[in-house]
Amino acid sequence: MTNGMEFKSHANVAPWKEVADMMRRDSLTDQAASIERIIDRQKNIDMQGQAVRKLPYYKKLIAKNYLPHLRRVEYTLHYNIYRTLTADEINELYQQDYKQLSKFEFFKLYRSETDSLKRQTIMRQALEVYPSFMAAANDLSASLISSRKADPSLLRPFAGEKAPQEVNINQVIALLNEGLFTESDSVARFSTYRQKPFELYGIAGMDATYSRAYNNNDHGFGAHLGMRGQFTFSDITYFYLEPRVGVAQDNVAQTAT
């Protein structure tokens, strides 16, 4: 087998009787009779060959003019042509029986599906057929996180030290959404993300403020925007500056404005 091709060969050894027949057709009656007598005396084809090769006209006549016509080797070549199915062909196969699909065909099918619920169904079916299909498990986990229906069980068999970063991050998010903080912390240790020496963040938030002045309590709400410049010294040590601009309700200040 070579690159999807299978070669077979078969060599056929013609009997000396065929040589005798050809020589008779060429009117070489005496020479043909000599070969026929050898065939009658020797039933073993190897012994016949030894006797024929001793004939005085073997090289100039038999070997030169007749044997080349009897040499025949048959070759058989089997080959397969593979091609990638089109999206329509994959979908047709899926409608017939989704268990016929390969991992790649499942991947191509759910990636082309625009409806999120249908896409999730296809990914679940892919995992049913191929439980070790990590890409489908990761994509389904990400889709469920976006739908606020996180399922930590999907990536639990895959997350860990040797898992891709995307798998570990999605598993951390799924675990946090389910309140499984201890397990989330264990998976987070395998994340390869490291903060850069300097990073710039845009900040936006809502404020709830309480104030007390002259024995009077009051509260109010506001909003703010900011820009944080952060310098990282180690994995657990950093320094940042974060100028903010915000607005708040007048009553929080408890003074005329």
PyMOL commands that set and color helices and strands:
alter all, ss='L'
color gray80, all
select helices_A, chain A and resi 16-25+29-41+45-53+58-70+87-96+98-100+103-112+116-129+134-146+165-177+181-188+250-252
alter helices_A, ss='H'
color red, helices_A
select strands_A, chain A and resi 5-12+72-79+198-213+216-232+238-241+244-248
alter strands_A, ss='S'
color yellow, strands_A
deselect
rebuild
show_as cartoon
